[in-house]
């Protein structure tokens, strides 16, 4: 028997980042793929046949000859059977170690540049989380870090930047914040918006407070609604980092960790916050904290102009009508969000595999 090889998430991520020619074969049930998948992958629902060790489970799959194949399932077990069958057919076949659960930590990047600053958007393609490293001169800030601190430290060092400030836009419910730990590793200041939830030492940003780094300025804009403490950060006259308040064609859900009455009150506040944002310069580039779709290795920013976001959302003048509309369309809650919120409120990233808590699709937006 020709034994298939496993490929680790970081190795597959690097090969996709380089644009290598690979076939990624997703063998999960259709219902699982609909929730989250690897961009560019091919789907063949053979999960139950492979789990039953049926020899012909992939007999009708047609794949490009001479191209390496990576098989993918939920946890990296059934995909081994799939890779074994493809190896028997002569393919260079790999099974993704840990499956889609492990893939939730995979990431890629996109960039933007102005005369004053450079911005790197880190995209957890297997989770939808977006975070930002922004450098000006020799100094940098990081906003909403959701990856291992070493990722930001390494890229900052490659650009000749020292990370001076680390910030979160709010207390997150779908992923563990790495902000406190990155700030400690970098010797940087860690900032949170004004609130009474975080039970650990941090610096406080109030409405219109500014942080200077290099030749650039970051300004905090209070935008309650998704959470009561949510803020957006404007960097110079170019970028608006909107957290989970505003997306290119959606708004933040107001219901997490809230009673029905609290959710409605937050939806009304969200309406006010969006009105405030939409009164700003329409040319500002909106850079959110999440994407609701898997993010391709295409180096294209997940972003839009504030003017285009305003056009896409068509905010009604009536706040009550807006609240009714948002609350009718709330998506399912993120898995493990109560536990994640509790950990983020005390600033703890537990030991072990974070994907046990974080795996699954992003559900922070109401489109």
C-alpha positions in Angstrom: 0.0 0.0 0.0 1.3 3.5 -0.9 0.8 5.5 2.3 -0.3 9.1 1.9 1.5 11.9 3.6 0.0 14.5 5.9 0.5 18.2 5.3 0.4 20.7 8.1 -1.7 23.8 8.0 1.3 26.2 7.9 2.8 24.3 5.0 -0.4 24.3 3.0 -0.9 28.0 3.8 2.6 28.9 2.6 2.2 26.9 -0.7 -1.1 28.7 -1.4 0.4 32.0 -0.5 3.1 31.3 -3.1 0.5 30.5 -5.7 1.6 26.8 -6.2 -0.6 24.6 -8.3 -2.6 22.3 -6.0 -5.9 20.6 -6.0 -7.7 20.7 -2.7 -10.4 18.1 -2.5 -13.0 18.7 0.3 -14.7 15.4 1.1 -17.0 16.6 3.9 -20.8 16.5 3.7 -22.4 19.3 1.8 -24.0 20.9 4.9 -20.5 21.3 6.5 -19.0 22.7 3.4 -21.7 25.3 3.0 -20.7 26.8 6.4 -17.0 27.1 5.7 -14.5 25.9 3.1 -11.0 26.5 1.7 -11.1 29.0 -1.2 -10.6 27.3 -4.5 -11.2 23.8 -3.2 -13.2 21.2 -5.1 -16.0 19.4 -3.3 -17.0 15.8 -3.5 -19.4 14.6 -0.8 -17.8 11.2 0.0 -17.6 11.4 3.7 -19.9 8.5 4.6 -18.5 6.3 1.9 -14.9 7.0 3.0 -15.8 6.5 6.7 -17.2 3.1 5.8 -13.8 2.4 4.0 -15.6 1.8 0.7 -12.8 1.2 -1.9 -14.8 3.0 -4.7 -15.6 6.1 -2.6 -13.7 8.4 -5.0 -14.0 6.3 -8.1 -15.9 9.0 -10.0 -13.7 11.9 -9.0 -11.8 13.4 -11.9 -8.8 15.4 -10.9 -6.0 17.1 -13.0 -3.2 14.7 -13.7 0.2 15.5 -12.4 -1.1 18.0 -9.8 -0.6 17.3 -6.1 -3.9 16.8 -4.2 -4.6 17.8 -0.6 -7.7 16.0 0.9 -9.7 17.8 3.6 -12.3 16.8 6.1 -13.5 18.1 9.4 -10.8 16.9 11.7 -8.2 15.2 9.4 -9.2 11.6 9.8 -11.5 10.7 6.9 -9.3 12.7 4.6 -6.5 10.2 5.3 -8.6 7.5 3.8 -9.3 9.7 0.8 -5.6 10.5 0.3 -4.8 6.8 0.6 -7.2 6.0 -2.2 -5.8 8.8 -4.4 -2.3 7.6 -3.8 -3.3 4.2 -4.9 -4.3 5.8 -8.2 -0.9 7.4 -8.6 -1.6 10.9 -7.3 0.8 12.8 -5.1 -1.7 12.9 -2.3 -1.7 14.6 1.1 -4.2 14.7 3.9 -4.6 18.1 5.7 -3.5 17.4 9.3 -6.3 18.5 11.7 -8.7 19.2 8.9 -10.9 22.3 8.8 -10.6 22.5 12.6 -6.9 23.2 12.3 -7.4 25.3 9.1 -9.2 27.9 11.2 -5.8 29.3 12.2 -4.6 29.6 8.6 -4.0 33.2 7.3 -3.0 35.3 4.4 -2.4 39.0 3.9 -3.2 42.0 1.8 -1.7 45.5 1.9 -2.5 49.2 1.4 -0.1 52.1 1.4 -0.4 55.9 1.8 2.3 58.6 1.9 2.4 58.3 5.7 1.8 54.7 6.5 1.6 51.1 5.4 -1.2 48.7 6.4 -1.1 44.9 6.4 -4.5 43.1 6.7 -4.1 39.7 8.3 -7.0 37.4 7.3 -7.7 34.2 9.1 -9.0 32.5 5.9 -10.4 29.6 7.8 -12.2 31.7 10.4 -12.9 35.1 8.8 -11.1 37.2 11.4 -9.4 40.3 10.2 -6.6 42.1 12.0 -4.2 44.9 11.2 -0.6 45.9 11.5 0.0 49.5 10.6 3.4 51.0 10.4 4.5 54.6 10.1 8.2 55.5 10.2 9.8 53.0 12.6 6.7 52.6 14.7 3.6 50.4 14.4 0.2 49.6 15.9 -1.8 46.3 15.8 -5.6 46.3 15.9 -7.7 43.3 16.9 -5.0 40.6 16.8 -6.4 37.1 16.5 -3.3 35.2 15.5 -0.2 34.0 17.4 1.8 37.1 18.5 4.8 35.8 16.6 3.1 36.4 13.3 2.8 40.2 13.9 6.2 40.4 15.5 7.9 38.7 12.6 6.3 40.8 9.9 6.9 44.0 11.9 10.6 43.1 12.2 10.8 42.4 8.5 9.5 46.0 7.8 11.7 47.6 10.4 8.8 48.5 12.6 8.6 48.4 16.4 5.1 47.6 17.7 4.3 50.4 20.2 0.6 50.0 20.6 -1.9 47.1 20.5 -5.7 47.7 20.5 -9.0 45.9 20.4 -12.1 47.5 19.0 -14.3 45.7 21.6 -14.6 42.5 23.7 -14.8 39.8 21.1 -17.3 36.9 21.1 -16.1 34.6 18.3 -12.3 34.5 18.8 -9.8 34.8 21.6 -8.0 38.2 21.6 -4.3 37.9 21.4 -3.9 41.6 22.2 -2.8 41.4 25.8 -0.2 38.7 25.0 1.1 40.5 21.9 1.5 43.7 23.9 3.5 41.9 26.6 5.7 40.2 24.0 6.3 43.5 22.1 6.7 45.7 25.2 3.8 47.8 23.8 0.9 49.6 25.4 -2.4 47.6 25.3 -5.5 49.7 24.8 -9.2 49.0 25.1 -12.2 51.3 24.6 -13.8 52.7 27.8 -15.9 50.0 29.5 -16.2 48.0 32.7 -15.9 44.5 31.3 -12.2 43.8 31.1 -10.8 42.7 34.4 -7.1 43.1 33.8 -4.7 46.0 33.4 -5.0 48.1 30.2 -5.0 51.6 29.0 -8.3 53.3 28.2 -9.4 55.1 24.9 -12.3 57.5 25.1 -14.2 59.1 22.3 -11.8 61.2 20.1 -8.7 60.2 22.0 -5.7 59.9 19.7 -2.6 57.8 19.6 0.4 59.0 17.5 2.9 56.6 16.0 5.5 57.6 13.5 4.0 60.3 11.3 0.5 58.9 11.7 -2.5 59.4 14.1 -5.1 56.9 15.2 -8.3 58.4 16.6 -11.0 56.5 18.6 -14.6 56.9 17.6 -17.2 55.6 20.0 -19.8 53.4 18.0 -21.8 51.4 20.5 -24.3 48.9 19.1 -22.6 45.6 18.4 -21.4 45.8 22.0 -21.8 48.8 24.3 -18.0 49.5 24.2 -17.5 49.1 20.5 -15.3 51.7 18.8 -13.9 52.4 15.4 -10.4 53.7 14.7 -9.6 56.3 12.1 -6.0 56.3 10.9 -5.0 59.6 9.3 -7.4 60.6 6.5 -7.2 57.2 4.9 -8.5 54.2 6.8 -11.4 53.5 9.1 -11.0 50.3 11.1 -14.6 49.5 12.0 -14.4 46.4 14.2 -17.7 44.6 14.1 -19.7 47.8 13.8 -19.7 48.2 10.0 -18.9 45.8 7.2 -18.7 46.4 3.4 -22.4 45.5 3.0 -23.6 44.6 6.6 -23.7 45.8 10.2 -22.8 44.2 13.5 -25.3 42.0 15.3 -26.4 43.7 18.6 -27.6 40.6 20.5 -24.6 38.7 21.8 -24.5 38.5 25.6 -27.7 40.6 25.7 -31.3 40.0 26.7 -34.0 40.8 24.1 -34.5 44.2 25.7 -30.8 44.9 25.7 -30.5 43.8 22.1 -33.1 46.2 21.0 -31.5 49.1 22.9 -28.2 48.2 21.3 -29.8 48.1 17.9 -31.0 51.6 18.4 -27.6 52.7 19.5 -26.1 51.0 16.4 -28.4 53.2 14.3 -26.9 56.3 15.9 -23.4 55.0 15.5 -23.9 54.3 11.8 -25.4 57.7 11.2 -22.2 59.2 12.8 -19.9 57.1 10.6 -21.9 57.8 7.4 -21.5 61.5 8.0 -17.7 61.2 7.7 -15.6 61.5 4.5 -17.1 59.1 2.0 -13.6 58.3 0.7 -12.4 56.7 3.9 -11.6 53.0 3.4 -13.7 50.8 5.6 -11.6 47.9 7.1 -13.8 45.6 9.2 -12.8 43.0 11.8 -14.4 40.0 10.0 -15.4 38.5 6.7 -18.4 36.2 6.5 -16.9 34.2 3.6 -13.6 32.3 3.3 -10.8 34.6 2.2 -8.9 33.8 -1.0 -5.1 34.0 -1.3 -5.5 36.9 -3.7 -3.9 39.7 -1.8 -7.0 41.9 -2.3 -8.2 43.8 0.7 -11.5 43.0 2.3 -12.6 46.6 2.3 -14.8 49.2 0.7 -15.2 53.0 0.8 -17.4 54.5 3.4 -19.5 55.9 0.5 -20.0 52.5 -1.0 -20.9 51.0 2.4 -23.5 53.7 2.9 -25.0 52.9 -0.5 -25.0 49.2 0.1 -26.7 49.4 3.6 -29.3 52.1 2.8 -29.7 53.0 6.5 -33.3 53.9 7.2 -34.0 57.3 8.8 -36.3 55.6 11.4 -34.3 54.0 14.2 -37.1 51.7 15.3 -37.6 50.4 11.7 -33.8 49.7 11.6 -33.9 47.9 14.9 -36.9 45.8 13.7 -35.0 44.9 10.5 -31.8 43.9 12.2 -33.4 41.9 15.0 -35.4 39.9 12.4 -32.3 38.8 10.6 -30.0 37.7 13.4 -27.9 34.7 12.4 -27.1 31.7 14.6 -24.9 32.5 17.5 -21.1 31.8 17.2 -20.1 28.5 18.8 -18.7 28.7 22.3 -19.3 32.5 22.5 -20.1 32.5 26.2 -16.8 30.9 27.0 -14.8 33.1 24.6 -16.4 36.3 26.0 -15.6 35.1 29.5 -11.9 34.4 28.6 -11.6 37.7 26.8 -13.0 39.6 29.8 -10.2 38.2 32.0 -7.5 38.4 29.2 -6.7 34.7 29.1 -5.7 32.6 26.2 -6.0 29.0 27.5 -3.2 26.5 27.0 -3.8 23.8 24.4 -5.4 24.0 21.0 -7.4 27.3 20.6 -9.4 25.8 17.7 -11.3 23.7 20.2 -13.1 27.0 21.0 -12.7 29.0 17.8 -13.4 26.6 15.0 -16.5 27.4 12.9 -17.9 30.1 10.6 -18.0 33.8 11.5 -21.4 35.0 12.5 -20.9 38.6 13.7 -22.6 40.4 10.8 -26.3 41.1 9.8 -26.5 41.5 6.1 
